[in-house]
Amino acid sequence: MKTTTLMFISLGCDKNLVDTEHMLGILGREGFEFTQDETQADIIVINSCCFIGDAKEESINTIIETGKLKETGRLKGLIVCGCLAQRYAGDIRRELPEVDAIVGTTEYTRIAEAVKEVLEGNSPELVGNTDAAEYPKGERILTGGGYSSYLKISEGCDKNCTYCIIPKVRGRYRSFPEEVLLNEARSLAEKGVKELVLVAQETTVYGRDIYGKKRLPDLLKKLCGIEGLEWIRIMYSYPEEIDDALIDVMSSEEKVCHYLDMPIQHCSDRILRLMGRRTDRKSLEKTIKKLRERIPDIALRTTLISGFPGETKKDHEELLSFVEEMRFDRLGVFAYSREEDTPAASFDGQVPVRTAKKRRDEIMSLQQRIAFEKEAGMAGREMTVMIEGSLAEDDVYVGRTYRDAPDVDGYVFLKNTPRRFMSGDLVKARITGANGYDLTGDII
């Protein structure tokens, strides 16, 4: 009997990628085979995103283009999972007839059921309660290089920022049990993972819903005790939840990278209130100052939104001044995306898209100068670098320092040596210079 071959396309964030890897694990245990060649796939699964307009458009275009393979290739079925599937199941049914099955954000553990139904000629729609808290059983199939992996520590969000659709498609905040996470982290370490990147809609409130208090510092300490893990990186930490307990662990535990992704979205108190954020400029400055005092070499990453409804030229200029003053190591900007079913979509003072993008570009131009200056200032430092691979034609190794998260930040290009290194190896290097967002160096 011929084995069914599947291909996965994972769009959107790293949290979506973890869901994809769990689905791969589920299907692998069911005996399905996988391919990265779309022309050889019997069924393609698209794990979709709809966080902002651009992500939604990418998901829809990917569905349409993939659906064409039914006419030109061997494709028999197309399954759409994830946020777009959860949010727009009815629209997908009406507007995208090439889709054979729809699987929502909390039903992806039933992916094998969906595949079997499609093979039998059915068109299942598995879209359930967004507050379901089931954690996938069994091991994931890793899709990256194997030396760095994500650990999703919770699902959903309770913040209800006025611009964000996530609570509607991912549900309320649900922490995953600590022992489950530790078991998964041990399994990843046994597979050769050396860098563990903690992700969630918000990592800083981990544990409060199931343990009655925030437990991220405790989880970090226990993760640091796992043999084989070398770097533990924290992403998506809301500034108002960063406390002394978390800073203490970051400063005292050698395995915890001195790196923090802290999305702030804006600095104007008025805009922050409109966004439904639970902080203000004074508090932001206090938190950033404390982090830099307690962890002098910390690399701070943040994200901002330009052109939020009601944002004036004065608000934008205040944000530019704030970016200049705070000098973040890493920074990204999204032009505001007007998402239906969010409170901000009906706010007065909607900023023209062109203006929002112009403001975004102005902030990024400023941040580029700051980032380039900071990178140039790294020359002469000795740093630990995690090798990611090599460029044989240029005779260099490519790696990252603790200051660079996978897939979003810069790289270090190291001159080759007679000694051979593998992906995931940690080496000492002397930084010799910078090229934009990237560093150059010599292996010591």
Buried (B, 14 or more C-beta within 10 A) or exposed (E): EEEBBBBBBBBBBBBBBBBBBBBBBBBBEEEBEBBEEBEEBBBBBBBBBBBBBEBBEBBBEBBEEBBEBBEEBEBBBBBBBBBBBBBBBEEBEEEBEBBBBBBBBBBBBBBBBBBBBBBEEEBBBBBBEBBBBEBBEEBBBBBBBBBBBBBBBBBBBBBEBBBBBBBBBBBBBBBBEBEEBBEBBBBBBEBBBBBBBBBBBBBBBBBBBBEEEBBBBBBBBBBBEBEBBBBBBBBBBBBBBBBEBBBEBBBEBEBBBBBBBBBBBBBBBBBBBBBBBBBBBEBBBEBBEBBBEEBEEBBBBBBBBBBBBBBEEEBBEBBBEBBEEBBBBBBBBBBBBBBEEBBBBEBEEBBEBEBBBBBBEBBBEBBEEBBBEBBBEBBEBEBBBBBBEBEEEEEBBBBBBBBBBBEEBBBBBBBBEEEEBEBBBBBEBBBBBBEEBBBBBEBE
